């Protein structure tokens, strides 16, 4: 029986985390002894790991790193790694050099720096594995590359690598120690190879695995919107972080209130460090009845099913599981024409694309409201897409042998 270790940064309510759950469930428990290690030791989805999977964290906290309580727990973990385990001192030069470079580029990303600290301060795995898989870029990959003994090592890339802020100076040659690199889409592969062209021969595409039947079943369960709003419901799902560009929701909603003949309410499902700022912006623009922050929901799928339009107006993506879930449930989708999104939607066929401006987003939403038959067609065609490809899984399984 092959021993497989999966390492991931967190196990919160995120797309990559849900994709990992699906991947672990797809592996035959009779053939594989599967363990998982969560670098931060946090996240609510840990309770959904298959019973056959062993959690290696000793003191796990089932709290999201995106909440205030979760951020406090994360800070404690960082301090333990940095001070008690000495990672701050060992990586002092690394932190200074990369901080200076980030500031020169006008984009300081402390989370990218701290992944190295967390990876260095995490406990070393005592046994050797047949395969160790870093399921996220950053900390998980650094940890698998440097701290895990395995006959084979793999890493997954879920984002536009360069736009997310990663690069060779941060990575310190970690991918040299990785035998196979899997990207979640062709575009993610292309952008990764722009940073690392030398790894062309060990990069493959492995689309996120989705349990489509489970999505449909969960969408029929009790839940969803609790208000008695009778107008058009827009839904956006994602972490409350800068990448997701929720500032555009505020600005677009102002325009929609001026132009729309029908009442519109925009619901945002997710949690993150921008919550307080968004709440303030919503209040300042008198949108408390128009833009609703739902927080994280254990079962998001009734909300997908009950909304009228799913909107994904982001700055960049890898391959959005939120879009795929909306497609499974036949929702008309509007997304910004950016890396990741454009690979999932064919303009005017199974959804619509727009530029990342309030005017463009607003105009497309109004068009979709006024053309319900076309939107119904988008949803039906989106559902028929091949949302789950076994090609990546088959290659992954064959490579493991």
Secondary structure, DSSP 8 states (H G I E B T S, - for coil): -EEEEEEES--SS-HHHHHHHHHHHHS-TTTEEEEEEETTSB-GGGGGS-TTSEE--SS-B-S-TTSHHHHHHHHHHHHIIIIIS-HHHHTHHHHHHHHHHHHHTT---HHHHHHHHHHHHS---SS-EEEEEE-STTHHHHHHHHH--EEEEEEEE-S-TTTTT--HHHHTTGGGG-SEEEESSHHHHHHHHHH-GGGGGGEEE------HHHHHHHHTSS-S--S---SEEEEEES-SSGGG-THHHHHHHHHHHHH-SS-EEEEEE---TTHHHHHHHHHHTT-TTTEEEEE--S--HHHHHH-SEEEE--S--S--HHHHHHHHTT-EEEEESSTTHHHH--BTTTBEEE-SSHHHHHHHHHHHHH-HHHHHHHHHHHHTS----HHHHHHHHHHH-
